[in-house]
Amino acid sequence: MWPMFGTGPGRTLGPMKHRTDDTNVMRPWLTRRDLAIAAVAVTTLMVACGGSTRSASTSSAQSTASGTTTTTTTVSSEQQQRAAARATASTLCADAKARLSGLESVASTATALSSASASVRSIIDSDVTKLTALDLVRADQAAEHELQANLDEARADLDRSAARVAAGDLSSGSALYSDAVDHFGEMASILRRLGATCDGDPQQSRDGMIAPVAAIDVGTVPGQVTAAGDNVWVSLFDGRSVVRIDARTSRVVATIPVDDDDLRTIQVTTDGVWVRGATAIHHIDPNTNQVTRSVPKRAIGDNITRAYVDDDAIWACNGATLVRASKDDGHPDATVTLPYQCGTLTSAGGQVWVASDAGQPGQLSHVDASSMTVVATVPTPTDDATFPAIGSNVVWTHGQDGTTHPLAVGVDAATHTVVHTAPLPSGSGPGSLTATDYYAAATGHGIVEAINVASGTIERTFDAGAAPNALSISGRTMWVADEAAGQILRFELP
């Protein structure tokens, strides 16, 4: 499965500008209609500063009988033009995505690499070059610069790949080819920030969706979010820190430095908070808001990718091996071999569920934590499954952002059969499970879907910002990480 055209694991967005002063740490969420009231006043300033506007003109009327406010939206000609521009960018990006399908990995032969490189160059010279000329891109100087830089780097990687292949170094040539293809994922992320999508359709109408009640700026790209009790913990992809939010006030109360890059999965256990970085898994003491120890990945294994920490152990993926390791020093105390490359995993109630990694057929394995044996492996109709959500009877998962088949899937934990599937327009990072619903984000469409666990049907849709990539639920509150806006969105569940 091709990791481009999305911002799943391994993808970060470009520079973003957010206020970090105390007065803007928490602000009440304004819907697109509310924001539109200020559109006329700020449009000229935004364009003059090289920014972009995404709002509409509105008028409001007070309903004194009901005590509510009714807002009527009037779409301006500028709004229509921008919508058309986003649609054009979306179409071009979707066309490039379709043409690049199957080119993400090719056989390491000179003929195959040469043919694939020619195809990628053709896409760059047509669809992608057209994207750089769009007014939608040129109106945002930072986005235009980033897009052009990725385009230039992709071409340079293809040139270097051809040179290495000509010299007989197929391995280096293949690696450089992959680097060139990966730049398309960065380009897609830039377009998403401008309101476009590579899934063929502009972001859908938000009418009838449930809106957030607050948005908390975290200053940079949030990786993942975990809510527990009165606290919400947020890892930052490129901020080398973990943000702590008070769930009672929706305010940032601490920013905790972590001496590592690429912070991702984060779990709360009985002994503290654990976050996975590029080189280690770090323990944070919630009493002091400090990192108290770091377990190097190399202590667990040579090729550690995903990991999950529970009350008893660190569980980690090492190729086709699931490793259970000590939380003290990372020393492995047990392993189990999987029938595929280990992708993502979750532990709960004495059982571990593991999903196959990207590029492989979708599979979920049920592992008994005490005996360290694979109880069953279940083929699933989705690939690149995200961290399984373990319920009392059914285990849920869905495709990551950029997946080919972004379904939500429910697997019976006893019979090990697929009992539910629900369509999603695009995938994302971890979802969350309640007694009645499974919540999954569609990153490319800016929404979260609530799927009934009994029927497998979609019950509610939430307006989740520009690019929701992960979410967590505690009590009746859902917290969603919007990686494009650098925010955590708060929703009160029905």
Residue pairs with C-beta under 8 A, 6 or more apart in sequence:
1 104
1 358
1 359
1 383
1 384
1 402
1 403
1 404
2 100
2 101
2 104
2 181
2 402
3 9
3 10
3 11
3 104
3 182
3 185
3 358
3 402
4 97
4 100
4 104
4 181
4 182
4 184
4 185
4 188
4 402
5 93
5 97
5 184
5 185
5 188
5 198
5 402
6 185
6 188
6 189
6 198
6 400
6 401
6 402
6 426
6 427
6 443
6 444
7 13
7 185
7 188
7 189
7 192
7 401
7 443
7 467
7 469
7 483
7 484
8 384
8 400
8 401
8 402
8 427
8 428
8 429
8 443
8 469
9 264
9 306
9 400
9 429
11 185
11 186
11 189
12 189
12 221
12 237
12 238
12 262
13 189
13 190
13 193
13 221
13 467
13 483
13 484
14 142
14 143
14 146
14 186
14 189
14 190
14 193
15 142
15 146
16 193
16 220
16 221
16 484
16 485
16 486
18 217
18 218
18 219
18 220
18 486
19 217
20 217
20 219
24 217
25 216
25 217
25 251
25 252
26 214
26 216
26 249
26 250
26 251
26 252
27 214
27 215
27 217
28 213
28 214
29 211
29 212
29 213
29 214
29 215
29 489
29 490
31 206
31 211
31 463
32 54
32 55
32 56
32 206
32 463
33 56
33 58
33 71
33 73
34 71
35 55
36 55
36 56
36 57
36 58
36 73
37 58
37 60
38 55
39 53
39 55
39 56
39 57
39 58
39 76
39 79
40 57
42 53
43 53
43 55
43 78
46 52
46 53
47 53
47 139
50 139
50 140
50 141
50 142
51 139
51 140
52 82
52 136
52 139
52 140
52 194
52 195
53 78
53 82
54 82
54 195
55 79
56 73
56 74
56 75
56 76
56 79
57 73
57 74
57 75
57 76
57 79
58 71
58 72
58 73
58 74
59 71
59 72
59 74
60 69
60 70
60 71
60 72
61 69
61 70
61 72
62 69
62 70
63 69
63 70
75 83
82 136
82 195
83 202
85 134
85 135
85 136
86 136
86 194
86 195
86 196
86 202
86 203
87 202
88 134
88 136
89 131
89 134
89 136
89 137
89 191
89 194
89 196
90 191
90 196
90 197
90 198
90 199
90 200
90 201
90 202
91 200
92 127
92 128
92 130
92 131
92 134
93 127
93 131
93 187
93 188
93 191
93 196
93 197
93 198
94 197
94 198
94 199
94 200
95 127
96 123
96 127
96 128
96 184
96 198
97 188
97 198
99 119
99 123
99 127
100 120
100 123
100 181
100 184
103 116
103 119
103 120
103 181
104 178
104 181
105 178
105 359
106 112
106 113
106 115
106 116
106 174
106 177
108 170
108 171
108 173
108 174
109 170
110 165
110 170
110 173
113 161
113 165
113 170
113 173
113 174
113 177
114 162
114 165
116 177
117 158
117 161
117 162
117 177
117 180
120 154
120 158
120 177
120 180
120 181
121 155
121 158
124 151
124 154
124 155
128 151
128 184
128 187
129 151
131 137
131 147
131 187
131 191
132 144
132 147
132 148
132 151
136 194
136 195
136 196
137 143
137 144
137 147
137 191
137 194
138 144
140 194
143 190
143 193
143 194
146 186
146 190
147 187
147 190
147 191
150 183
150 184
150 186
150 187
150 190
151 183
151 187
153 180
153 183
154 180
154 181
154 183
154 184
155 180
157 176
157 177
157 179
157 180
157 183
158 176
158 177
158 180
160 176
161 172
161 173
161 174
161 176
161 177
161 180
162 173
164 170
164 172
164 173
164 176
165 173
185 402
188 198
189 484
191 197
191 198
192 198
192 444
192 466
192 467
192 484
193 466
193 467
193 484
195 202
195 203
195 466
196 202
197 203
197 426
197 444
197 445
198 444
199 425
199 426
199 444
199 445
203 445
203 446
204 445
204 447
206 463
208 461
209 447
209 461
209 462
209 463
210 460
210 461
210 462
210 463
210 491
210 494
211 462
211 463
212 462
212 463
212 464
212 465
212 480
212 489
212 490
212 491
213 490
213 491
213 492
214 250
214 489
214 490
215 465
215 482
215 485
215 487
215 488
215 489
215 490
216 245
216 250
216 251
216 252
216 487
216 488
216 489
216 490
217 252
217 486
217 487
218 234
218 236
218 239
218 243
218 252
218 486
218 487
218 488
219 236
219 239
219 243
219 486
220 236
220 237
220 238
220 239
220 486
221 236
221 237
221 238
221 239
221 483
221 486
222 234
222 235
222 236
222 237
222 243
222 469
222 470
222 481
222 482
222 483
222 486
222 487
222 488
223 234
223 235
223 236
223 237
223 262
223 263
223 264
223 265
223 266
223 470
223 481
223 483
224 234
224 235
224 264
224 265
224 266
224 429
224 430
224 469
224 470
224 481
225 232
225 233
225 234
225 235
225 266
225 470
225 471
225 472
225 479
225 480
225 481
225 488
226 232
226 233
226 266
226 267
226 268
226 273
226 472
227 233
227 247
227 472
227 473
227 474
227 477
227 479
228 268
228 474
229 247
229 474
230 246
230 247
230 248
231 244
231 245
231 246
231 247
231 268
231 286
232 244
232 245
232 246
232 247
232 472
232 474
232 479
232 488
233 242
233 243
233 244
233 245
233 266
233 268
233 273
233 275
234 242
234 243
234 244
234 245
234 266
234 481
234 488
235 242
235 263
235 264
235 265
235 266
235 275
235 276
236 242
236 243
236 263
237 262
237 263
237 264
237 483
238 261
238 262
239 263
240 257
240 258
240 259
240 260
240 261
240 263
241 255
241 256
241 257
241 258
241 263
242 255
242 256
242 258
242 263
242 266
242 273
242 275
242 284
243 252
243 254
243 255
243 256
243 488
244 252
244 253
244 254
244 255
244 256
244 286
244 289
245 251
245 252
245 253
245 479
245 488
246 252
246 253
247 474
247 477
247 479
250 490
254 289
256 284
256 289
256 290
256 291
257 291
258 275
258 277
258 282
258 284
258 291
259 291
259 294
260 277
260 278
260 279
260 280
260 282
260 294
261 277
261 278
261 279
262 277
262 278
263 275
263 276
263 277
264 275
264 276
264 277
265 275
265 276
265 306
265 307
265 308
265 387
265 430
266 273
266 274
266 275
266 276
267 273
267 274
267 308
267 309
267 310
268 274
269 309
269 310
269 311
270 311
271 283
271 311
271 327
272 283
272 284
272 285
272 286
272 292
273 283
273 284
273 286
274 281
274 282
274 283
274 284
274 309
274 314
275 281
275 282
275 284
276 282
276 306
276 307
279 296
279 297
279 298
280 294
280 295
280 296
280 297
281 294
281 295
281 297
281 307
281 309
281 314
281 330
282 291
282 293
282 294
282 295
283 291
283 292
283 293
283 294
283 295
283 327
284 290
284 291
284 292
285 291
285 292
295 314
295 325
295 327
295 328
295 329
295 330
296 330
297 304
297 307
297 316
297 330
298 304
299 325
299 329
299 330
299 331
300 307
300 314
300 316
300 318
300 323
300 325
300 330
300 332
301 316
301 318
301 321
301 323
301 332
302 318
303 318
303 319
304 316
304 317
304 318
304 323
305 316
305 317
305 318
305 342
305 357
306 316
306 317
306 342
306 343
306 344
306 345
307 314
307 315
307 316
307 317
307 345
308 314
308 315
308 316
308 345
308 346
308 347
308 352
308 387
309 315
309 327
310 347
310 348
312 327
313 324
313 325
313 326
313 327
313 333
313 347
314 323
314 324
314 325
314 326
314 327
314 330
315 322
315 323
315 324
315 325
315 345
315 347
315 352
316 322
316 323
316 325
317 323
317 341
317 342
317 343
317 344
317 345
317 354
317 357
318 335
318 342
319 341
319 342
320 337
320 338
320 339
320 340
320 341
320 342
321 335
321 336
321 337
321 338
321 342
322 335
322 336
322 337
322 338
322 342
322 345
322 352
322 354
322 367
323 332
323 334
323 335
324 332
324 333
324 334
324 335
324 369
324 372
325 331
325 332
325 333
326 332
326 333
334 372
335 372
336 367
336 372
336 373
336 374
337 374
338 354
338 365
338 374
338 377
339 363
339 365
339 374
339 377
340 356
340 357
340 360
340 361
340 363
340 365
341 356
341 357
341 359
341 360
342 354
342 356
342 357
343 354
343 355
343 356
343 357
343 358
343 360
343 384
343 385
344 354
344 355
344 385
344 386
344 387
344 388
345 352
345 353
345 354
345 355
345 387
345 388
346 352
346 353
346 387
346 388
346 389
346 390
347 369
348 390
349 390
350 368
350 369
350 370
351 366
351 367
351 368
351 369
351 375
351 390
351 413
352 366
352 367
352 368
352 369
353 364
353 365
353 366
353 367
353 388
353 390
353 395
354 364
354 365
354 367
354 388
355 362
355 363
355 364
355 385
355 386
355 387
355 388
355 397
356 362
356 363
356 364
356 383
356 385
357 384
358 383
358 384
358 400
360 383
361 379
361 383
362 379
362 380
362 381
362 382
362 383
362 384
362 385
362 405
362 409
363 377
363 378
363 379
363 380
364 377
364 378
364 380
364 385
364 388
364 395
364 397
364 411
365 374
365 376
365 377
365 378
366 374
366 375
366 376
366 377
366 378
366 395
366 413
366 416
367 373
367 374
367 375
368 375
375 416
376 416
378 411
378 416
378 417
378 418
379 418
380 397
380 409
380 411
380 418
381 405
381 407
381 409
381 418
381 421
382 397
382 398
382 399
382 403
382 405
382 406
382 407
382 408
382 409
383 399
383 403
383 404
383 405
384 399
384 400
384 402
384 403
384 404
384 427
385 397
385 398
385 399
385 400
385 409
386 397
386 398
386 399
386 400
386 427
386 428
386 429
386 430
386 431
387 397
387 429
387 430
387 431
388 395
388 396
388 397
389 395
389 396
389 397
389 430
389 431
389 432
389 433
389 438
390 413
390 433
391 413
391 433
391 453
393 412
393 413
393 414
394 410
394 411
394 412
394 413
394 419
394 420
394 453
395 410
395 411
395 413
396 408
396 409
396 410
396 411
396 431
396 433
396 438
396 440
396 451
396 453
397 408
397 409
397 411
397 431
398 406
398 407
398 408
398 409
398 424
398 427
398 428
398 431
398 440
399 405
399 406
399 407
399 424
399 427
400 427
400 428
400 429
401 426
401 427
401 428
401 429
401 443
401 444
401 469
402 426
402 427
403 426
403 427
406 424
406 425
406 426
406 427
406 442
407 421
407 422
407 423
407 424
408 420
408 421
408 422
408 423
408 424
408 431
408 438
408 440
408 449
408 451
409 418
409 420
409 421
410 418
410 419
410 420
410 421
410 438
410 453
410 456
411 417
411 418
411 419
412 418
412 419
419 456
420 451
420 453
420 455
420 456
421 456
422 449
422 451
422 456
422 457
422 458
423 458
424 440
424 442
424 449
425 442
425 444
425 445
425 447
426 442
426 443
426 444
426 445
427 442
427 443
428 440
428 441
428 442
428 443
428 468
428 469
428 470
429 441
429 443
429 469
429 470
429 481
430 470
430 471
430 472
431 438
431 439
431 440
431 441
431 471
432 438
432 439
432 471
432 472
432 473
432 478
433 439
433 453
433 473
434 473
434 493
435 453
436 452
436 453
436 454
437 450
437 451
437 452
437 453
437 459
437 460
438 450
438 451
438 453
439 448
439 449
439 450
439 451
439 471
439 473
439 478
440 448
440 449
440 451
441 447
441 448
441 449
441 464
441 468
441 469
441 470
441 471
441 480
442 448
442 449
442 468
443 467
443 468
443 469
443 483
444 467
446 463
446 464
446 465
446 466
446 467
446 468
447 461
447 462
447 463
447 464
447 468
448 461
448 462
448 464
448 468
448 471
448 478
448 480
448 491
449 458
449 460
449 461
449 462
450 458
450 459
450 460
450 461
450 462
451 457
451 458
451 459
452 458
452 459
460 494
462 478
462 480
462 491
464 471
464 480
464 482
464 489
465 480
465 482
465 484
465 485
465 487
465 489
466 482
466 484
466 485
467 482
467 483
467 484
467 485
468 480
468 481
468 482
468 483
468 489
469 481
469 482
469 483
470 480
470 481
471 478
471 479
471 480
471 481
472 478
472 479
473 479
473 493
476 492
476 493
477 490
477 491
477 492
477 493
478 490
478 491
478 493
479 488
479 489
479 490
479 491
480 488
480 489
480 491
481 487
481 488
481 489
482 488
482 489
